[in-house]
Amino acid sequence: MDWIFVIVAGLLEVLSINYMNKWQLIKKFGLKKSSVLIVKMCLAFGGSLVLLNLALDTLPMSITYAVWSGIGSVGGVAVSIIKYGESANWRRLFCIFLILFSVVGLKLVS
C-alpha cells in the first residue's frame, strides 16, 4: 500500500506541475487569472506531500524520495512534450532514460 502512496503522490506532483504551467500561461498572455486553478494546484501539491509523508512512515526515505521525484521529473517532461509541444530531441529523451534507470537501479540495490 505504501508504494501506491508514492506512485499517487508522484502523479499528483505531475498534475500540480501542469497546473503551475497553466498558471504561467495565464500570466504570460494576460488572461483572466483563475483562483480555482491556484486552489487546484495547492490541493495537488498538498495531497502529494501528505501521501509522501504517509509512505515515509514505513519506507526508507532515500528510495521513496527518489521514486517520487523521478515520477515528478519524468512526468513533468512528458506532459510538457505531449501537451505543450516542447522539444523531444534524443538528448532530452536520453536524460529521461537516465532518470528512470537511476531510480530503478536505486530500488534494485537497496
N, C-alpha and C positions, 0 to 999 in steps of 0.2 A: 504494500500500500504506500510505503514511503517513497518508492521510486515513481509511483503515479503522481504523488505530490510534486516531485521535482519536475517531471515532464509537463504537468499542467502549469506549474509556476513558470517554466521556460516559455510555454506557449502564451501565457498572459504577458510575459515580458515582450514577446514579439508583437502582440496586439497593442500594448502601450506604446511601443516604438512607432507603430503605424499611426496611432492617434497623434503622437508627437509630430510626425511628418505632416499629417493633415493640418495640424495647428500652424506649423511653419508656412505651409502653402497659403493658408487663410491670411496670415500676417503679411506675407510677401505680396500678394495681389490685392491687399486692401479690402478684402471681402468682409462681410459682417462677421464679427467674432462670435463664436458659439460657446457659451458657458457649459452647455451639455457635453461638448467634446472634452473640455477640461475635466469635468466630473468623471466621464468615462475613462480618461487617461489616468486620473488619480486612483480610481477604483481598480483598474487593471494593474497598475504598479503596486498598489496596496495588497491586492489579492495575491500577486506574485510573491511578495515578501512574506506574507502570512504563511503561504504554502511552503516556501523555502524554509521558514523557521520551524514549521511542523516536521518537515523532513529531517532537519538537523538534530531533532531530538534523538534519533536512533542511527542516522547515517553519518559517516565521517565527513567533516567539513571540506576537506581538500577535494575529494571526489565529487561531492554534492555540488559545491560551488562551480567546479569545472564543467560539470554536465549542464547546470543551469545557465551559466554564462555562454557555453557553447551553443546551446539551443537558441539563446537570445541573439548571439552573434550571427550564426548561420541563418536563422530565421529572418533576422532583420535584413541581411543582404539579399536573401531570396525574395522577400517582399519588395524590396527596392528594385530588384531586377524585373520581377514579374509585373508588379503593379505600377511602378513609376518609371519604367523604361531606362533604368541606369545600365551602364556598361556591364556586359557579361563576357569580358575577354578571358583568355586562357589563364593569364596571371592571377586574376581575381578568383576564378574557379579553383585554381591550384591552391591558393591560400585558404579557401573554404575547405578543401580536402584536407589540408594540413591541420586545421582546427578539429575537424571530425576525427582524423587519425590520432591526434594527440589526446582527445577526450576518451576515445575507445582504448587507447594504449594505457592511460592512467587507470582506467577501470580494470583492465586485464592484469596489470602488475600489482594491484592493491589487494 
